[in-house]
Amino acid sequence: MATALGTALVALTGCTSSNAQSSDDQGETKQAEAAVIRLAERHAAPRIAGADLEGRHTALADFQGKIVVVNVWGSWCSPCRAEAAVLEEIHREMWPRGVRFLGINTRDRQTKAARSFEQTYGLTFPSLYDPSGRLLMQFPADILNPQAIPSTLVVDRRGRIAASVSGPMTVSGLRSMITRVLEEGT
């Protein structure tokens, strides 16, 4: 009973609470450190692919040899709305360094809401449309909890999951997470 209740609480709070941020006594939000995975312990990212929000086939493999930031979001998710400007800012900043972004839109029943979200927040990177969470289920649960929205992963140049965080990112937190992987070289 206690386990079922705990599981239900985690499922219900997936979008609104996370371990990625905490508040100090002054009410400031702090970014928790992302889990950067040691090189020897990294595993290949799943070969996710599908239609993006424009109906074009898009795959993580399209970015082979690049560092890829994968962000899971939903138009219904308040922390995702707050995080959108952060993602676009770092996307534009890191583009010249060869870093690419790929979103995974989840639980939106129609692409219209997701496309409206992208337009409202000025997102210029592609997002796979995953209303059922099928793509999310391909990731190891200890790396990406499908109930924790938003979540962000960094895939290294060799296609391995290099870092992950559950919850909304800050500019400095996302920049730091990507920079650590960029500094690894090839």
Secondary structure as UniProt FT lines:
FT   HELIX           2..12
FT   TURN            13..16
FT   STRAND          21..23
FT   TURN            25..26
FT   STRAND          29..31
FT   STRAND          35..36
FT   HELIX           39..41
FT   STRAND          49..52
FT   TURN            53..54
FT   STRAND          57..59
FT   HELIX           60..63
FT   TURN            64..65
FT   STRAND          67..73
FT   TURN            75..76
FT   HELIX           78..94
FT   HELIX           95..97
FT   STRAND          99..106
FT   HELIX           111..121
FT   STRAND          127..130
FT   TURN            131..132
FT   TURN            134..135
FT   HELIX           136..138
FT   TURN            141..143
FT   TURN            146..147
FT   STRAND          151..155
FT   TURN            157..158
FT   STRAND          160..166
FT   HELIX           171..182
FT   TURN            183..184
//
